[in-house]
Amino acid sequence: MGKKAVKSTRKFAQSGQLKKTIQARRKHQEIRRKAERRKGKLGKGKGKEDENIEQDEEDFEPDAEEKPSKKSSGRSVDDFLGSFANAPEDNEDDVSDDLGDEEEDSEDDDVSEDGSFASVDELDDEGTGHMLELSKLAEKDPEFYKYLQENDQELLNFDLNAQDDDMEGDEDVDMNSDAEERAPALTLVILRKWSKALLEQRSLRALRKLLVAFRAAAHMNEEDQVLAWTIDSSTVYNKLITTALRYTPVVLEHHCQYKTLPNSQFKAPIQTPKWQTLQKLILSYFHNIINLLDQLTDSSLLELALSQSAKLVPYIVSSRKAVKEYLKACLNLWSSGEDTVRIAAFLAVRRLASATDESIHNLVLKNTYLTLIRSCKSTTVHSLPLINLMKNSASEVYTMSHSSAYQHAFGYIRQLAIHLRNSMRVKSKEAYKQVYNWQFVHCVDFWSIVLGRACDREALAERGGQESELKALVYPLVQVTLGAIKLIPNTRSYPLHLHLIRSLLHLTRHTFTYVPLAPYLLPILSATLSPTSKPKASTLRPLDFEINIRAPQQYLKTRVYNEGLAEEATYLLAEYLSSPPVHGSIAFPEIVLPITTTLRKALKAAKGSSWKAKETGLMKAFVERVEDSARWSEQQRKSVNFAPSRLDEVEQWERELKLDDAPLCKYVKVQKKARDKKRKLVEKARVGEDEILED
């Protein structure tokens, strides 16, 4: 048997630690072997690092045919285990992104997609601590290793090619095979095994294997890609995608939690102990998701990828390159996908905007506005609902932080003012096009929505009465819009004037700011009642003022266009006069007096024109409702016992005034229901025509 072991050696063998130390050594060797196989599959040339690895392998592996004695190997067990203990750890690059230097970001963010994630496996194994004990024991009691050498060859000459029992059987790839050999096919059995480990144990080892397979699915259609798996079935492909998307956020949140602040913002988990090891894995997976978003066509899978990837945003905000690529992909789907996909993409964008990093929030605001502008170059009956969805959702992002939004809103509203100034100076056809276009109209409407949402009374109450920083931009936006209305006051430009007035009306209703819109609507109404010329006969269909900013030439001086203008302008004027800033004012009877006088005069002039019957009937009913509301307001303020100079009491009276019973408000409600019903009938007819053409 050889020399008898010392007492300390026998105690160590009896304590049960011997088996654990040997198992830990085997696991560590297996981890290094897998890392070397992955690096060999990449086809990289042998540099200094590869030579060191090969040298380490020569040091680690004893000759299987010879006994590991001093005579046969030429090395002592102390030398052998000493070289094992001092072996370098797995070479794993740290991903560090500097938000201030974009050039460095490009280099630092190039994550090796199939690089070594051996350290991720080590997080599941706590046996590395026993390796340190074994190396220390080699220094304290070298005779123990001599005892192992002489009496237990099996422990020293263990098989380096042995497989792990923990999910290693089916999915291990033979990297030493021929490079041209086909990668193994992924099956549902393997996916179920990984899913079980993820759900029951939150295993990072299973997660790493799942994400390696996910990379194969994301790059399966690309050439010159070395992939670890072959996916031959659409069922396996869908199962792999859904499993990786659903389970990855759950496992990461278990091992590496991020902090959520009371204002719904979040902080990246950079202080978590496992963050440095998991960062490279997360970034690689996230880049694969971005690549997959450009390939998927199924709306349900796209919606799932967007919703689940949004949960990973706190883990990638430290990488400027990943943030930019993900934001670009989300905004592309937000501007061109289906409704459900658009909403999911917007929620992902809003998640990005919730980061505590102000530079990321500014990046989201800027690119969201630019994407909106690019989508508004033309407006049709099909694209208008999508544009409205984009404007409403983008306004939500801009009201998340009023201080950050103020800088962007100020610059973009100033840009609108510069376009208007250039058009007023040059006064040419090309200069007018800088203002009289769909982008200018939608931009004015978007900022009206943003300012209305930020300065609304309900939002003011939520902030404890503190006014928004954006309220200072109400005045310049109103001035720019009114200047655009006055730029070309001709009949053909009336549809654009109505669009801009509609935007200002939305702004006044929500901010309770009085804007004199009646002087810009009365000329349109007076023009429709003018009896100077008889309208031309035509068989044109009514002009849709929602999708037109310039009347076509064939509509000018026709009855259908004249009646449409009268109906649209009357409804807007009624909506304006019934709004709380106007009708809710204690001076409402005095405000509407010049308006009713002007309209009465126009009605009197058009009384003898038989071709103005519809316009005069519509206008007469409207004037009567306005006069009834003026008398109603006078009745409500009869009980007032304070002077107009006491503004506090005046404001209190206006806040307590209920407008539901006002005649003009009832008139507007009836007109709105009639218009909605008419719009639904037109939409139904349009869809029905399409169905007939398809048949």
SEZAKE-824886 format. One line per 8 residues: number of its first residue (from 1); their letters; for each residue y, x, z of C-alpha. Coordinates in steps of 0.25 Angstrom, whole numbers. Layout:
N
NUM> A> Y:X:Z | ...
end
This chain:
695
1> MGKKAVKS> 0:0:0 | 9:12:2 | 19:15:12 | 21:4:23 | 34:-3:23 | 44:-1:34 | 47:-12:44 | 60:-17:38
9> TRKFAQSG> 53:-19:24 | 42:-27:30 | 53:-36:38 | 60:-38:24 | 47:-42:17 | 43:-52:29 | 57:-58:29 | 55:-65:15
17> QLKKTIQA> 67:-58:9 | 59:-50:0 | 55:-61:-10 | 70:-66:-10 | 75:-52:-14 | 65:-50:-25 | 68:-64:-30 | 83:-61:-30
25> RRKHQEIR> 81:-48:-38 | 73:-56:-48 | 83:-66:-50 | 94:-56:-51 | 86:-48:-62 | 84:-61:-69 | 98:-64:-69 | 102:-51:-75
33> RKAERRKG> 91:-52:-85 | 96:-65:-90 | 110:-60:-91 | 105:-48:-100 | 98:-58:-109 | 110:-66:-111 | 119:-54:-114 | 108:-49:-124
41> KLGKGKGK> 108:-62:-131 | 123:-61:-134 | 119:-49:-143 | 130:-40:-136 | 129:-25:-139 | 125:-16:-128 | 137:-10:-121 | 138:-3:-108
49> EDENIEQD> 135:-15:-101 | 123:-18:-108 | 118:-4:-106 | 120:-5:-91 | 112:-19:-91 | 101:-12:-99 | 101:-1:-89 | 101:-11:-78
57> EEDFEPDA> 89:-18:-84 | 81:-5:-85 | 84:-2:-70 | 80:-16:-66 | 67:-17:-73 | 55:-9:-68 | 44:-5:-78 | 34:-16:-77
65> EEKPSKKS> 22:-7:-80 | 25:4:-70 | 26:3:-55 | 40:4:-50 | 37:17:-42 | 45:29:-41 | 35:37:-50 | 34:27:-61
73> SGRSVDDF> 49:22:-62 | 56:34:-57 | 65:26:-48 | 64:21:-34 | 64:7:-30 | 78:10:-22 | 84:14:-36 | 78:2:-43
81> LGSFANAP> 83:-8:-33 | 96:0:-31 | 99:-1:-46 | 96:-16:-45 | 106:-19:-33 | 117:-11:-40 | 115:-17:-54 | 128:-23:-59
89> EDNEDDVS> 130:-38:-58 | 130:-47:-71 | 141:-45:-80 | 149:-57:-79 | 163:-58:-85 | 174:-65:-77 | 182:-76:-84 | 197:-74:-80
97> DDLGDEEE> 208:-81:-87 | 222:-78:-86 | 231:-90:-89 | 243:-82:-92 | 237:-73:-103 | 230:-80:-115 | 226:-68:-122 | 218:-64:-110
105> DSEDDDVS> 212:-78:-109 | 206:-77:-122 | 198:-65:-118 | 195:-69:-104 | 190:-83:-108 | 180:-78:-119 | 168:-82:-110 | 154:-77:-114
113> EDGSFASV> 147:-90:-117 | 133:-85:-115 | 137:-74:-105 | 129:-70:-93 | 131:-81:-82 | 121:-74:-73 | 130:-74:-61 | 130:-89:-62
121> DELDDEGT> 115:-89:-60 | 117:-80:-48 | 125:-91:-41 | 112:-98:-40 | 104:-86:-34 | 107:-81:-21 | 96:-71:-22 | 106:-60:-26
129> GHMLELSK> 109:-58:-11 | 95:-54:-9 | 97:-43:-19 | 108:-37:-11 | 99:-37:1 | 88:-30:-7 | 97:-19:-12 | 102:-17:2
137> LAEKDPEF> 87:-16:7 | 84:-6:-3 | 94:3:4 | 90:0:18 | 74:1:16 | 70:8:3 | 56:9:8 | 55:-6:6
145> YKYLQEND> 56:-5:-9 | 46:6:-9 | 37:-4:-2 | 40:-14:-13 | 37:-3:-24 | 24:1:-19 | 18:-13:-14 | 25:-24:-22
153> QELLNFDL> 26:-21:-37 | 27:-35:-41 | 41:-37:-34 | 47:-25:-40 | 41:-27:-54 | 45:-41:-56 | 46:-47:-70 | 60:-47:-75
161> NAQDDDME> 57:-58:-85 | 53:-68:-75 | 60:-81:-76 | 68:-89:-65 | 61:-101:-60 | 74:-108:-59 | 76:-115:-72 | 73:-102:-80
169> GDEDVDMN> 60:-106:-88 | 64:-115:-100 | 78:-111:-102 | 78:-95:-102 | 81:-89:-115 | 73:-77:-120 | 85:-68:-123 | 76:-56:-127
177> SDAEERAP> 70:-64:-139 | 75:-62:-153 | 90:-65:-155 | 86:-74:-167 | 76:-82:-159 | 81:-96:-156 | 86:-100:-143 | 77:-110:-134
185> ALTLVILR> 80:-125:-136 | 86:-132:-124 | 78:-144:-119 | 81:-156:-110 | 71:-150:-100 | 80:-138:-98 | 92:-146:-97 | 86:-155:-87
193> KWSKALLE> 82:-143:-79 | 96:-138:-79 | 102:-151:-75 | 93:-153:-63 | 97:-139:-58 | 112:-142:-60 | 111:-156:-53 | 102:-152:-42
201> QRSLRALR> 106:-137:-39 | 119:-136:-46 | 113:-123:-52 | 122:-114:-59 | 110:-107:-66 | 107:-120:-72 | 121:-122:-76 | 122:-109:-83
209> KLLVAFRA> 110:-112:-91 | 115:-126:-95 | 129:-120:-99 | 122:-109:-108 | 114:-121:-115 | 128:-128:-116 | 134:-116:-123 | 122:-117:-133
217> AAHMNEED> 126:-132:-135 | 141:-129:-137 | 138:-118:-147 | 126:-123:-154 | 133:-125:-167 | 140:-111:-168 | 135:-99:-175 | 133:-85:-169
225> QVLAWTID> 131:-91:-155 | 119:-86:-147 | 115:-98:-139 | 104:-99:-128 | 99:-112:-131 | 96:-121:-144 | 99:-135:-143 | 91:-143:-153
233> SSTVYNKL> 92:-158:-148 | 104:-166:-147 | 99:-172:-134 | 98:-159:-128 | 112:-155:-133 | 118:-168:-127 | 110:-166:-114 | 115:-152:-113
241> ITTALRYT> 129:-155:-115 | 130:-167:-106 | 122:-159:-95 | 131:-147:-96 | 144:-155:-96 | 140:-164:-84 | 133:-154:-75 | 142:-142:-76
249> PVVLEHHC> 154:-147:-69 | 145:-152:-58 | 139:-139:-56 | 152:-131:-56 | 159:-140:-46 | 147:-138:-37 | 148:-123:-38 | 163:-121:-41
257> QYKTLPNS> 172:-132:-36 | 187:-133:-40 | 198:-138:-32 | 205:-151:-35 | 219:-153:-30 | 225:-167:-25 | 233:-168:-38 | 220:-168:-47
265> QFKAPIQT> 223:-153:-50 | 212:-143:-49 | 210:-128:-46 | 200:-119:-52 | 189:-115:-43 | 192:-100:-45 | 190:-97:-30 | 175:-102:-30
273> PKWQTLQK> 165:-91:-27 | 157:-95:-40 | 169:-96:-49 | 169:-82:-55 | 154:-84:-59 | 155:-98:-64 | 168:-95:-72 | 162:-89:-84
281> LILSYFHN> 151:-100:-85 | 161:-111:-84 | 171:-105:-95 | 159:-103:-104 | 154:-117:-102 | 168:-123:-104 | 170:-115:-117 | 157:-121:-122
289> IINLLDQL> 162:-135:-118 | 175:-133:-126 | 167:-128:-138 | 158:-141:-137 | 170:-150:-137 | 173:-146:-151 | 159:-149:-155 | 156:-162:-149
297> TDSSLLEL> 158:-175:-156 | 151:-185:-147 | 162:-192:-139 | 154:-194:-127 | 150:-179:-126 | 165:-175:-129 | 169:-184:-117 | 158:-178:-108
305> ALSQSAKL> 162:-164:-112 | 177:-167:-109 | 175:-174:-96 | 165:-164:-90 | 173:-151:-95 | 185:-157:-88 | 178:-155:-75 | 177:-140:-78
313> VPYIVSSR> 192:-138:-81 | 194:-132:-66 | 184:-121:-69 | 191:-116:-82 | 206:-117:-80 | 206:-102:-77 | 203:-100:-91 | 215:-102:-101
321> KAVKEYLK> 206:-101:-113 | 196:-112:-108 | 208:-121:-104 | 215:-120:-118 | 202:-122:-126 | 198:-134:-117 | 211:-140:-118 | 212:-139:-133
329> ACLNLWSS> 198:-145:-134 | 202:-157:-125 | 215:-160:-132 | 208:-160:-145 | 199:-170:-141 | 210:-178:-134 | 218:-179:-147 | 206:-182:-156
337> GEDTVRIA> 194:-188:-149 | 189:-202:-146 | 196:-209:-135 | 185:-206:-124 | 186:-191:-128 | 201:-191:-128 | 201:-196:-114 | 191:-186:-109
345> AFLAVRRL> 198:-175:-116 | 211:-179:-109 | 205:-179:-96 | 200:-165:-98 | 214:-161:-102 | 220:-168:-90 | 210:-160:-81 | 215:-147:-87
353> ASATDESI> 229:-152:-84 | 225:-154:-69 | 223:-139:-67 | 232:-132:-57 | 236:-121:-67 | 249:-126:-73 | 247:-118:-85 | 235:-126:-89
361> HNLVLKNT> 243:-139:-86 | 254:-135:-95 | 244:-131:-106 | 238:-145:-105 | 251:-152:-106 | 256:-143:-118 | 243:-145:-126 | 241:-160:-123
369> YLTLIRSC> 255:-163:-128 | 253:-154:-141 | 240:-161:-144 | 247:-175:-142 | 258:-171:-152 | 248:-166:-163 | 240:-179:-162 | 253:-188:-164
377> KSTTVHSL> 257:-183:-178 | 253:-196:-184 | 250:-209:-178 | 241:-220:-183 | 235:-233:-178 | 222:-225:-175 | 229:-213:-168 | 239:-220:-160
385> PLINLMKN> 230:-225:-148 | 225:-210:-147 | 239:-205:-147 | 243:-214:-136 | 231:-210:-128 | 235:-196:-130 | 249:-198:-125 | 245:-206:-113
393> SASEVYTM> 235:-196:-109 | 244:-184:-111 | 255:-190:-103 | 245:-190:-91 | 243:-175:-92 | 258:-173:-93 | 260:-181:-80 | 251:-173:-72
401> SHSSAYQH> 261:-163:-68 | 276:-168:-71 | 282:-154:-69 | 273:-147:-79 | 274:-159:-89 | 289:-158:-88 | 290:-144:-94 | 282:-149:-106
409> AFGYIRQL> 288:-163:-107 | 302:-156:-107 | 299:-147:-118 | 292:-157:-127 | 303:-168:-125 | 313:-157:-129 | 305:-154:-141 | 307:-169:-145
417> AIHLRNSM> 322:-168:-143 | 323:-155:-152 | 316:-163:-163 | 326:-174:-162 | 338:-165:-161 | 333:-158:-174 | 331:-171:-181 | 345:-176:-177
425> RVKSKEAY> 352:-163:-182 | 345:-161:-195 | 343:-176:-199 | 333:-173:-210 | 320:-180:-214 | 312:-168:-208 | 320:-168:-196 | 318:-182:-193
433> KQVYNWQF> 303:-180:-194 | 303:-172:-182 | 307:-184:-174 | 301:-196:-182 | 287:-193:-181 | 275:-197:-173 | 274:-185:-164 | 289:-187:-159
441> VHCVDFWS> 286:-201:-156 | 273:-199:-149 | 279:-187:-141 | 291:-196:-136 | 281:-207:-132 | 272:-197:-125 | 283:-191:-116 | 287:-206:-113
449> IVLGRACD> 273:-208:-108 | 274:-195:-100 | 287:-198:-94 | 284:-212:-91 | 271:-208:-84 | 278:-198:-76 | 290:-206:-72 | 284:-219:-70
457> REALAERG> 287:-226:-57 | 272:-227:-52 | 271:-212:-54 | 284:-210:-47 | 279:-217:-35 | 266:-209:-35 | 275:-196:-34 | 282:-202:-22
465> GQESELKA> 295:-205:-30 | 296:-191:-35 | 302:-191:-50 | 294:-184:-60 | 299:-172:-67 | 297:-178:-80 | 307:-189:-78 | 318:-180:-82
473> LVYPLVQV> 313:-180:-96 | 314:-195:-98 | 329:-194:-102 | 327:-183:-113 | 315:-190:-119 | 323:-203:-120 | 334:-196:-127 | 325:-190:-137
481> TLGAIKLI> 318:-203:-140 | 331:-211:-142 | 337:-199:-151 | 324:-200:-159 | 326:-216:-161 | 341:-214:-165 | 337:-203:-175 | 334:-212:-187
489> PNTRSYPL> 338:-226:-184 | 332:-232:-197 | 323:-244:-199 | 311:-235:-203 | 311:-227:-190 | 311:-240:-181 | 296:-238:-178 | 299:-224:-173
497> HLHLIRSL> 310:-230:-164 | 301:-240:-158 | 291:-229:-155 | 301:-221:-147 | 307:-234:-140 | 293:-237:-136 | 291:-224:-129 | 305:-225:-122
505> LHLTRHTF> 301:-239:-117 | 288:-233:-111 | 297:-222:-104 | 307:-232:-99 | 296:-242:-93 | 289:-231:-85 | 301:-222:-81 | 310:-234:-78
513> TYVPLAPY> 321:-227:-86 | 331:-235:-94 | 332:-231:-108 | 341:-240:-118 | 331:-243:-128 | 337:-256:-133 | 348:-249:-142 | 336:-243:-150
521> LLPILSAT> 329:-256:-152 | 340:-266:-155 | 343:-259:-168 | 329:-261:-173 | 330:-276:-169 | 343:-278:-175 | 338:-272:-188 | 326:-281:-188
529> LSPTSKPK> 335:-293:-186 | 346:-289:-197 | 347:-299:-208 | 353:-290:-218 | 341:-289:-228 | 329:-298:-230 | 316:-290:-227 | 307:-286:-239
537> ASTLRPLD> 294:-294:-240 | 281:-286:-238 | 266:-287:-235 | 266:-275:-226 | 258:-276:-213 | 267:-275:-200 | 271:-261:-196 | 263:-255:-184
545> FEINIRAP> 275:-249:-176 | 265:-241:-167 | 260:-232:-178 | 273:-230:-186 | 285:-223:-183 | 292:-225:-197 | 291:-238:-205 | 285:-236:-219
553> QQYLKTRV> 295:-238:-231 | 288:-251:-235 | 291:-258:-222 | 306:-256:-222 | 314:-269:-223 | 301:-278:-223 | 299:-290:-214 | 286:-284:-208
561> YNEGLAEE> 293:-272:-203 | 306:-279:-198 | 297:-289:-190 | 289:-278:-184 | 302:-270:-180 | 307:-282:-173 | 295:-285:-166 | 293:-271:-161
569> ATYLLAEY> 307:-269:-157 | 308:-282:-150 | 296:-279:-142 | 301:-265:-138 | 314:-271:-134 | 307:-281:-125 | 299:-271:-119 | 311:-262:-116
577> LSSPPVHG> 319:-273:-110 | 307:-278:-101 | 304:-264:-96 | 307:-262:-81 | 319:-252:-83 | 326:-263:-91 | 322:-277:-87 | 320:-272:-73
585> SIAFPEIV> 334:-268:-72 | 344:-276:-64 | 354:-275:-76 | 344:-281:-87 | 353:-293:-91 | 364:-283:-94 | 354:-274:-102 | 349:-284:-111
593> LPITTTLR> 362:-291:-114 | 366:-282:-126 | 352:-282:-131 | 351:-297:-132 | 365:-298:-138 | 362:-288:-149 | 349:-296:-152 | 356:-309:-152
601> KALKAAKG> 366:-304:-162 | 355:-299:-171 | 347:-312:-170 | 360:-320:-174 | 361:-311:-186 | 347:-313:-191 | 347:-328:-188 | 349:-332:-203
609> SSWKAKET> 338:-323:-208 | 325:-330:-211 | 317:-317:-213 | 321:-313:-198 | 314:-324:-192 | 303:-317:-185 | 313:-306:-180 | 323:-316:-174
617> GLMKAFVE> 312:-324:-167 | 307:-312:-161 | 320:-307:-156 | 325:-320:-151 | 313:-322:-142 | 315:-308:-137 | 330:-310:-134 | 327:-323:-127
625> RVEDSARW> 317:-316:-117 | 328:-305:-115 | 338:-315:-111 | 328:-322:-102 | 325:-309:-95 | 340:-306:-93 | 342:-319:-86 | 329:-317:-78
633> SEQQRKSV> 335:-303:-73 | 348:-310:-69 | 340:-320:-61 | 333:-309:-54 | 346:-301:-50 | 353:-313:-44 | 348:-310:-30 | 354:-295:-31
641> NFAPSRLD> 364:-293:-21 | 367:-278:-23 | 377:-271:-32 | 372:-263:-45 | 377:-250:-38 | 366:-251:-27 | 356:-244:-36 | 345:-244:-25
649> EVEQWERE> 344:-259:-24 | 345:-261:-39 | 333:-252:-41 | 326:-259:-30 | 329:-273:-37 | 324:-268:-50 | 311:-262:-44 | 308:-276:-38
657> LKLDDAPL> 311:-284:-50 | 298:-290:-57 | 299:-291:-72 | 286:-299:-74 | 293:-312:-75 | 305:-307:-84 | 305:-315:-97 | 306:-303:-105
665> CKYVKVQK> 294:-296:-98 | 286:-308:-101 | 290:-308:-116 | 286:-293:-117 | 272:-296:-111 | 270:-307:-121 | 274:-298:-133 | 266:-287:-128
673> KARDKKRK> 253:-295:-128 | 256:-301:-142 | 258:-286:-147 | 245:-281:-140 | 237:-293:-146 | 243:-290:-160 | 240:-276:-159 | 225:-279:-155
681> LVEKARVG> 224:-288:-167 | 230:-277:-177 | 220:-267:-171 | 208:-276:-172 | 212:-279:-187 | 214:-264:-190 | 200:-261:-184 | 194:-273:-191
689> EDEILED> 199:-268:-205 | 193:-255:-202 | 180:-262:-199 | 180:-269:-212 | 183:-257:-220 | 172:-250:-214 | 162:-261:-217
end
